[in-house]
Amino acid sequence: MKLSKDELQEIVDELEKYRGRQTELITVYISAGYEAVSVQKQLEAEQSTAKNIKSTSTRKNVTDALEKIVRHLKEFKRTPENGLAVFCGNISKVEGQDDLRLWSIEPIMPLKVRLYRCDKEFVLEPLKEQLAVSEIYGLLVMDRKEATIGVLEGKRIEIIQKMTSGVPSKVRAGGQSSQRFHRITEGLTKDFYKRIASAMKEAFFDNEKLKGIIVGGPIPTKDEFVDGEYLPTQLQAKVLGKIDVGGSDESGIKELVAKSQNLLSKQEIIREKKILDNFFENLGQNPDKTAYKEPEIRKAIQYGAVGTLFLSKGLNKQLSSELKKLAEGINSNIEIISTDTEEGKQFMNLSGMGAILRFNL
């Protein structure tokens, strides 16, 4: 099944808890575009190899898991759009007892890895990498002579464009010549800023994953660019900060990312605080359009009244999953709230669930 990011996180958290007694938990990744039938044939061959395992219990657990996966793959006429991740094994904590389970997941982004692994634990790194990349940050380092635009996606930095200004660096003569030279260079600099803004717009304006923009460079240049509002309003609003860096090339981009870690880590916390401030403000000022008790929330969902549903990560997972599914059925916005902040802890202590309603009940 194809999952949302939160659903995928829950499954990864669950799978991470399981350990096999021996190398008997099976992980299969089928990359996007690769034929599932080819993997099925590979696993059928592995079934023959598994019969040579000396330990009777391990041999049984491995062959049973392989057989279950093969049967499951036969159900697919084609590989899902984003590929497929399958996990299977005996997860019973009691030796000699069977609890053979299978999880089949279509990831939230296309899988680039193809893997078969039989180990004491499931291989989860490819899914964790997808969970880490929920948004991107636009990067710009600049001075008056050159600029480099990049993007930060998870931990990966990609250079998008390099630009040069053509602005001369030396003032030659004094007097009127000096003033004229100054006017020319200022004009060329402004033209350069406009070109940078145009390139930033082309790179980021329509990107729904853009979380923010960070600008680096020497003190006067980056401030002139940002404060001069050369960027379109939509991108200007996403500028998270201006940071002093020495370079305006690829090394400057890397320096910018290194110096931005505190800024980046604060963004999700800031966003979550704003979300909860809005919820608690509504609870105090407009209680008829706010709910935080389970019966109230269920009734509001039943009437299609829930505009936004808030669920704490500390809430019972089964209850959280049920409410989330019901709310998705009426196209509610869903916000998952951590318990890492004081506001998040306060929300969990309240009930761990809440809703802002579309209309009074």
Contacts in CASP RR format, 6 or more apart in sequence:
PFRMAT RR
TARGET T0000
AUTHOR 0000-0000-0000
METHOD contacts of the structure
MODEL  1
MKLSKDELQEIVDELEKYRGRQTELITVYISAGYEAVSVQKQLEAEQSTA
KNIKSTSTRKNVTDALEKIVRHLKEFKRTPENGLAVFCGNISKVEGQDDL
RLWSIEPIMPLKVRLYRCDKEFVLEPLKEQLAVSEIYGLLVMDRKEATIG
VLEGKRIEIIQKMTSGVPSKVRAGGQSSQRFHRITEGLTKDFYKRIASAM
KEAFFDNEKLKGIIVGGPIPTKDEFVDGEYLPTQLQAKVLGKIDVGGSDE
SGIKELVAKSQNLLSKQEIIREKKILDNFFENLGQNPDKTAYKEPEIRKA
IQYGAVGTLFLSKGLNKQLSSELKKLAEGINSNIEIISTDTEEGKQFMNL
SGMGAILRFNL
1 104 0 8 1.000
1 105 0 8 1.000
1 106 0 8 1.000
2 80 0 8 1.000
2 82 0 8 1.000
2 106 0 8 1.000
2 108 0 8 1.000
3 11 0 8 1.000
3 105 0 8 1.000
3 106 0 8 1.000
3 107 0 8 1.000
3 108 0 8 1.000
4 108 0 8 1.000
5 108 0 8 1.000
5 131 0 8 1.000
5 134 0 8 1.000
6 324 0 8 1.000
6 334 0 8 1.000
6 336 0 8 1.000
7 321 0 8 1.000
8 105 0 8 1.000
8 107 0 8 1.000
8 108 0 8 1.000
8 127 0 8 1.000
8 130 0 8 1.000
8 131 0 8 1.000
9 131 0 8 1.000
10 317 0 8 1.000
10 321 0 8 1.000
11 103 0 8 1.000
11 105 0 8 1.000
12 124 0 8 1.000
12 127 0 8 1.000
12 128 0 8 1.000
12 131 0 8 1.000
15 87 0 8 1.000
15 103 0 8 1.000
15 122 0 8 1.000
15 124 0 8 1.000
16 121 0 8 1.000
16 122 0 8 1.000
16 124 0 8 1.000
18 25 0 8 1.000
18 91 0 8 1.000
18 121 0 8 1.000
18 122 0 8 1.000
19 25 0 8 1.000
19 120 0 8 1.000
19 121 0 8 1.000
20 89 0 8 1.000
20 90 0 8 1.000
20 91 0 8 1.000
20 120 0 8 1.000
20 121 0 8 1.000
21 57 0 8 1.000
21 58 0 8 1.000
21 95 0 8 1.000
21 120 0 8 1.000
22 55 0 8 1.000
22 57 0 8 1.000
22 58 0 8 1.000
22 61 0 8 1.000
22 120 0 8 1.000
23 58 0 8 1.000
23 118 0 8 1.000
23 119 0 8 1.000
23 120 0 8 1.000
24 58 0 8 1.000
24 61 0 8 1.000
24 62 0 8 1.000
24 65 0 8 1.000
24 89 0 8 1.000
24 90 0 8 1.000
24 118 0 8 1.000
24 120 0 8 1.000
25 65 0 8 1.000
25 87 0 8 1.000
25 88 0 8 1.000
25 89 0 8 1.000
25 91 0 8 1.000
25 118 0 8 1.000
25 119 0 8 1.000
25 120 0 8 1.000
25 121 0 8 1.000
25 122 0 8 1.000
26 62 0 8 1.000
26 65 0 8 1.000
26 66 0 8 1.000
26 69 0 8 1.000
26 86 0 8 1.000
26 87 0 8 1.000
26 88 0 8 1.000
26 89 0 8 1.000
26 116 0 8 1.000
26 117 0 8 1.000
26 118 0 8 1.000
27 85 0 8 1.000
27 86 0 8 1.000
27 87 0 8 1.000
27 115 0 8 1.000
27 116 0 8 1.000
27 117 0 8 1.000
27 118 0 8 1.000
27 119 0 8 1.000
27 122 0 8 1.000
27 123 0 8 1.000
28 39 0 8 1.000
28 43 0 8 1.000
28 69 0 8 1.000
28 84 0 8 1.000
28 85 0 8 1.000
28 86 0 8 1.000
28 87 0 8 1.000
28 88 0 8 1.000
28 115 0 8 1.000
28 116 0 8 1.000
28 117 0 8 1.000
29 84 0 8 1.000
29 85 0 8 1.000
29 86 0 8 1.000
29 111 0 8 1.000
29 113 0 8 1.000
29 114 0 8 1.000
29 115 0 8 1.000
29 123 0 8 1.000
29 126 0 8 1.000
30 36 0 8 1.000
30 39 0 8 1.000
30 79 0 8 1.000
30 83 0 8 1.000
30 84 0 8 1.000
30 85 0 8 1.000
30 86 0 8 1.000
30 111 0 8 1.000
30 114 0 8 1.000
31 83 0 8 1.000
31 110 0 8 1.000
31 111 0 8 1.000
31 112 0 8 1.000
31 113 0 8 1.000
31 114 0 8 1.000
32 79 0 8 1.000
32 81 0 8 1.000
32 82 0 8 1.000
32 83 0 8 1.000
32 110 0 8 1.000
32 111 0 8 1.000
32 112 0 8 1.000
33 79 0 8 1.000
33 83 0 8 1.000
34 79 0 8 1.000
34 83 0 8 1.000
34 114 0 8 1.000
35 78 0 8 1.000
35 79 0 8 1.000
36 73 0 8 1.000
36 76 0 8 1.000
36 78 0 8 1.000
36 79 0 8 1.000
36 84 0 8 1.000
37 73 0 8 1.000
39 73 0 8 1.000
39 114 0 8 1.000
39 116 0 8 1.000
40 70 0 8 1.000
40 73 0 8 1.000
40 74 0 8 1.000
42 116 0 8 1.000
43 66 0 8 1.000
43 69 0 8 1.000
43 70 0 8 1.000
43 73 0 8 1.000
43 116 0 8 1.000
44 70 0 8 1.000
46 66 0 8 1.000
46 116 0 8 1.000
47 63 0 8 1.000
47 66 0 8 1.000
47 67 0 8 1.000
47 70 0 8 1.000
50 59 0 8 1.000
50 62 0 8 1.000
50 63 0 8 1.000
50 66 0 8 1.000
51 59 0 8 1.000
51 63 0 8 1.000
53 59 0 8 1.000
53 62 0 8 1.000
57 95 0 8 1.000
57 96 0 8 1.000
61 89 0 8 1.000
61 90 0 8 1.000
61 100 0 8 1.000
62 118 0 8 1.000
64 89 0 8 1.000
64 90 0 8 1.000
64 98 0 8 1.000
64 100 0 8 1.000
65 88 0 8 1.000
65 89 0 8 1.000
65 90 0 8 1.000
65 100 0 8 1.000
65 102 0 8 1.000
66 88 0 8 1.000
68 88 0 8 1.000
68 100 0 8 1.000
68 102 0 8 1.000
69 86 0 8 1.000
69 88 0 8 1.000
69 102 0 8 1.000
72 86 0 8 1.000
72 102 0 8 1.000
72 104 0 8 1.000
73 86 0 8 1.000
76 84 0 8 1.000
80 106 0 8 1.000
81 106 0 8 1.000
81 110 0 8 1.000
82 106 0 8 1.000
82 107 0 8 1.000
82 108 0 8 1.000
82 109 0 8 1.000
82 110 0 8 1.000
82 111 0 8 1.000
83 106 0 8 1.000
83 107 0 8 1.000
83 110 0 8 1.000
83 111 0 8 1.000
84 104 0 8 1.000
84 105 0 8 1.000
84 106 0 8 1.000
84 111 0 8 1.000
85 103 0 8 1.000
85 104 0 8 1.000
85 105 0 8 1.000
85 106 0 8 1.000
85 107 0 8 1.000
85 111 0 8 1.000
85 126 0 8 1.000
85 127 0 8 1.000
86 102 0 8 1.000
86 103 0 8 1.000
86 104 0 8 1.000
86 105 0 8 1.000
87 102 0 8 1.000
87 103 0 8 1.000
87 105 0 8 1.000
87 122 0 8 1.000
88 100 0 8 1.000
88 101 0 8 1.000
88 102 0 8 1.000
88 103 0 8 1.000
89 100 0 8 1.000
89 101 0 8 1.000
89 102 0 8 1.000
90 98 0 8 1.000
90 99 0 8 1.000
90 100 0 8 1.000
90 101 0 8 1.000
91 99 0 8 1.000
91 100 0 8 1.000
91 101 0 8 1.000
92 98 0 8 1.000
92 99 0 8 1.000
105 127 0 8 1.000
107 126 0 8 1.000
107 127 0 8 1.000
107 130 0 8 1.000
108 130 0 8 1.000
108 131 0 8 1.000
109 130 0 8 1.000
109 133 0 8 1.000
111 126 0 8 1.000
112 126 0 8 1.000
113 126 0 8 1.000
115 123 0 8 1.000
115 126 0 8 1.000
117 123 0 8 1.000
132 154 0 8 1.000
132 155 0 8 1.000
133 153 0 8 1.000
133 154 0 8 1.000
134 209 0 8 1.000
135 209 0 8 1.000
135 210 0 8 1.000
135 211 0 8 1.000
135 212 0 8 1.000
136 151 0 8 1.000
136 152 0 8 1.000
136 153 0 8 1.000
136 154 0 8 1.000
136 207 0 8 1.000
136 209 0 8 1.000
136 210 0 8 1.000
136 211 0 8 1.000
137 151 0 8 1.000
137 152 0 8 1.000
137 210 0 8 1.000
137 211 0 8 1.000
137 212 0 8 1.000
137 213 0 8 1.000
137 214 0 8 1.000
137 240 0 8 1.000
137 260 0 8 1.000
137 264 0 8 1.000
138 149 0 8 1.000
138 150 0 8 1.000
138 151 0 8 1.000
138 152 0 8 1.000
138 203 0 8 1.000
138 204 0 8 1.000
138 210 0 8 1.000
138 212 0 8 1.000
138 213 0 8 1.000
138 214 0 8 1.000
139 149 0 8 1.000
139 150 0 8 1.000
139 151 0 8 1.000
139 152 0 8 1.000
139 157 0 8 1.000
139 213 0 8 1.000
139 214 0 8 1.000
139 253 0 8 1.000
139 256 0 8 1.000
139 257 0 8 1.000
140 147 0 8 1.000
140 148 0 8 1.000
140 149 0 8 1.000
140 150 0 8 1.000
140 196 0 8 1.000
140 200 0 8 1.000
140 213 0 8 1.000
140 214 0 8 1.000
140 215 0 8 1.000
140 216 0 8 1.000
141 147 0 8 1.000
141 148 0 8 1.000
141 215 0 8 1.000
141 216 0 8 1.000
141 217 0 8 1.000
141 245 0 8 1.000
141 247 0 8 1.000
141 248 0 8 1.000
141 249 0 8 1.000
141 252 0 8 1.000
141 253 0 8 1.000
141 255 0 8 1.000
141 256 0 8 1.000
142 148 0 8 1.000
142 196 0 8 1.000
142 215 0 8 1.000
142 216 0 8 1.000
142 217 0 8 1.000
142 221 0 8 1.000
142 222 0 8 1.000
142 225 0 8 1.000
142 248 0 8 1.000
143 217 0 8 1.000
143 218 0 8 1.000
143 221 0 8 1.000
143 247 0 8 1.000
143 248 0 8 1.000
144 165 0 8 1.000
144 167 0 8 1.000
144 169 0 8 1.000
144 189 0 8 1.000
144 192 0 8 1.000
144 221 0 8 1.000
145 164 0 8 1.000
145 165 0 8 1.000
145 166 0 8 1.000
145 167 0 8 1.000
145 169 0 8 1.000
145 248 0 8 1.000
146 162 0 8 1.000
146 163 0 8 1.000
146 164 0 8 1.000
146 165 0 8 1.000
146 248 0 8 1.000
146 249 0 8 1.000
147 162 0 8 1.000
147 163 0 8 1.000
147 165 0 8 1.000
147 192 0 8 1.000
147 196 0 8 1.000
147 248 0 8 1.000
148 159 0 8 1.000
148 161 0 8 1.000
148 162 0 8 1.000
148 163 0 8 1.000
148 248 0 8 1.000
148 249 0 8 1.000
148 250 0 8 1.000
148 252 0 8 1.000
148 253 0 8 1.000
149 159 0 8 1.000
149 160 0 8 1.000
149 161 0 8 1.000
149 162 0 8 1.000
149 163 0 8 1.000
149 196 0 8 1.000
149 199 0 8 1.000
149 200 0 8 1.000
149 203 0 8 1.000
150 157 0 8 1.000
150 158 0 8 1.000
150 159 0 8 1.000
150 160 0 8 1.000
150 161 0 8 1.000
150 203 0 8 1.000
150 253 0 8 1.000
151 157 0 8 1.000
151 158 0 8 1.000
151 160 0 8 1.000
151 203 0 8 1.000
152 257 0 8 1.000
152 264 0 8 1.000
157 253 0 8 1.000
157 254 0 8 1.000
157 257 0 8 1.000
159 250 0 8 1.000
159 253 0 8 1.000
160 203 0 8 1.000
161 199 0 8 1.000
161 203 0 8 1.000
162 249 0 8 1.000
163 192 0 8 1.000
163 195 0 8 1.000
163 196 0 8 1.000
163 199 0 8 1.000
165 188 0 8 1.000
165 189 0 8 1.000
165 192 0 8 1.000
166 188 0 8 1.000
166 192 0 8 1.000
167 185 0 8 1.000
167 188 0 8 1.000
167 189 0 8 1.000
167 192 0 8 1.000
168 181 0 8 1.000
168 185 0 8 1.000
168 188 0 8 1.000
171 178 0 8 1.000
171 181 0 8 1.000
171 182 0 8 1.000
172 178 0 8 1.000
172 181 0 8 1.000
173 181 0 8 1.000
189 224 0 8 1.000
193 224 0 8 1.000
193 225 0 8 1.000
193 228 0 8 1.000
193 230 0 8 1.000
194 230 0 8 1.000
196 225 0 8 1.000
196 230 0 8 1.000
197 225 0 8 1.000
197 230 0 8 1.000
197 231 0 8 1.000
197 232 0 8 1.000
200 213 0 8 1.000
200 231 0 8 1.000
200 235 0 8 1.000
201 231 0 8 1.000
201 232 0 8 1.000
201 235 0 8 1.000
204 210 0 8 1.000
204 213 0 8 1.000
204 235 0 8 1.000
204 238 0 8 1.000
205 232 0 8 1.000
205 234 0 8 1.000
205 235 0 8 1.000
210 238 0 8 1.000
211 238 0 8 1.000
211 267 0 8 1.000
212 238 0 8 1.000
212 239 0 8 1.000
212 240 0 8 1.000
212 267 0 8 1.000
213 231 0 8 1.000
213 235 0 8 1.000
213 238 0 8 1.000
213 239 0 8 1.000
213 240 0 8 1.000
214 239 0 8 1.000
214 240 0 8 1.000
214 241 0 8 1.000
214 242 0 8 1.000
214 243 0 8 1.000
214 256 0 8 1.000
214 260 0 8 1.000
214 263 0 8 1.000
215 222 0 8 1.000
215 225 0 8 1.000
215 226 0 8 1.000
215 239 0 8 1.000
215 241 0 8 1.000
215 242 0 8 1.000
215 243 0 8 1.000
216 222 0 8 1.000
216 242 0 8 1.000
216 243 0 8 1.000
216 244 0 8 1.000
216 245 0 8 1.000
216 252 0 8 1.000
216 256 0 8 1.000
217 242 0 8 1.000
217 243 0 8 1.000
217 244 0 8 1.000
217 245 0 8 1.000
217 246 0 8 1.000
217 247 0 8 1.000
217 248 0 8 1.000
218 244 0 8 1.000
218 246 0 8 1.000
219 244 0 8 1.000
222 242 0 8 1.000
222 243 0 8 1.000
223 242 0 8 1.000
226 236 0 8 1.000
226 239 0 8 1.000
226 241 0 8 1.000
226 242 0 8 1.000
229 236 0 8 1.000
231 239 0 8 1.000
240 263 0 8 1.000
240 267 0 8 1.000
241 263 0 8 1.000
243 256 0 8 1.000
243 259 0 8 1.000
243 260 0 8 1.000
243 263 0 8 1.000
244 259 0 8 1.000
245 252 0 8 1.000
245 255 0 8 1.000
245 256 0 8 1.000
245 259 0 8 1.000
246 252 0 8 1.000
246 255 0 8 1.000
247 255 0 8 1.000
269 340 0 8 1.000
269 341 0 8 1.000
272 337 0 8 1.000
272 338 0 8 1.000
272 341 0 8 1.000
272 343 0 8 1.000
272 344 0 8 1.000
273 341 0 8 1.000
273 343 0 8 1.000
275 310 0 8 1.000
275 335 0 8 1.000
275 337 0 8 1.000
276 310 0 8 1.000
276 337 0 8 1.000
276 341 0 8 1.000
276 343 0 8 1.000
276 344 0 8 1.000
276 346 0 8 1.000
276 347 0 8 1.000
277 343 0 8 1.000
278 356 0 8 1.000
279 290 0 8 1.000
279 310 0 8 1.000
279 347 0 8 1.000
279 354 0 8 1.000
279 356 0 8 1.000
280 343 0 8 1.000
280 346 0 8 1.000
282 289 0 8 1.000
282 290 0 8 1.000
282 356 0 8 1.000
283 290 0 8 1.000
283 292 0 8 1.000
284 290 0 8 1.000
288 357 0 8 1.000
288 360 0 8 1.000
288 361 0 8 1.000
289 356 0 8 1.000
289 357 0 8 1.000
289 359 0 8 1.000
289 360 0 8 1.000
290 354 0 8 1.000
290 355 0 8 1.000
290 356 0 8 1.000
290 357 0 8 1.000
291 297 0 8 1.000
291 300 0 8 1.000
291 306 0 8 1.000
291 354 0 8 1.000
291 355 0 8 1.000
291 357 0 8 1.000
292 350 0 8 1.000
292 351 0 8 1.000
292 352 0 8 1.000
292 353 0 8 1.000
292 354 0 8 1.000
292 355 0 8 1.000
293 351 0 8 1.000
294 319 0 8 1.000
294 351 0 8 1.000
294 353 0 8 1.000
296 355 0 8 1.000
297 306 0 8 1.000
297 309 0 8 1.000
297 323 0 8 1.000
297 353 0 8 1.000
297 354 0 8 1.000
297 355 0 8 1.000
298 323 0 8 1.000
298 326 0 8 1.000
299 361 0 8 1.000
300 306 0 8 1.000
300 355 0 8 1.000
300 357 0 8 1.000
300 361 0 8 1.000
301 309 0 8 1.000
301 323 0 8 1.000
301 326 0 8 1.000
301 327 0 8 1.000
301 330 0 8 1.000
301 332 0 8 1.000
301 355 0 8 1.000
303 361 0 8 1.000
304 330 0 8 1.000
304 358 0 8 1.000
305 357 0 8 1.000
305 358 0 8 1.000
305 359 0 8 1.000
305 361 0 8 1.000
306 327 0 8 1.000
306 330 0 8 1.000
306 332 0 8 1.000
306 355 0 8 1.000
306 356 0 8 1.000
306 357 0 8 1.000
306 358 0 8 1.000
307 332 0 8 1.000
307 333 0 8 1.000
307 355 0 8 1.000
307 356 0 8 1.000
307 357 0 8 1.000
307 358 0 8 1.000
308 332 0 8 1.000
308 333 0 8 1.000
308 334 0 8 1.000
308 335 0 8 1.000
308 355 0 8 1.000
308 356 0 8 1.000
309 323 0 8 1.000
309 324 0 8 1.000
309 327 0 8 1.000
309 332 0 8 1.000
309 333 0 8 1.000
309 334 0 8 1.000
309 335 0 8 1.000
309 353 0 8 1.000
309 354 0 8 1.000
309 355 0 8 1.000
310 335 0 8 1.000
310 337 0 8 1.000
310 347 0 8 1.000
310 352 0 8 1.000
310 353 0 8 1.000
310 354 0 8 1.000
310 355 0 8 1.000
310 356 0 8 1.000
311 320 0 8 1.000
311 323 0 8 1.000
311 324 0 8 1.000
311 334 0 8 1.000
311 335 0 8 1.000
311 336 0 8 1.000
311 337 0 8 1.000
311 352 0 8 1.000
311 353 0 8 1.000
311 354 0 8 1.000
312 320 0 8 1.000
312 336 0 8 1.000
312 337 0 8 1.000
312 338 0 8 1.000
312 339 0 8 1.000
312 344 0 8 1.000
312 347 0 8 1.000
312 348 0 8 1.000
312 352 0 8 1.000
312 353 0 8 1.000
313 336 0 8 1.000
313 337 0 8 1.000
313 338 0 8 1.000
313 339 0 8 1.000
314 339 0 8 1.000
314 348 0 8 1.000
314 352 0 8 1.000
315 348 0 8 1.000
315 352 0 8 1.000
315 353 0 8 1.000
319 353 0 8 1.000
320 353 0 8 1.000
323 353 0 8 1.000
324 334 0 8 1.000
327 334 0 8 1.000
328 334 0 8 1.000
332 355 0 8 1.000
337 344 0 8 1.000
337 347 0 8 1.000
337 348 0 8 1.000
337 352 0 8 1.000
338 344 0 8 1.000
339 345 0 8 1.000
339 348 0 8 1.000
347 354 0 8 1.000
END
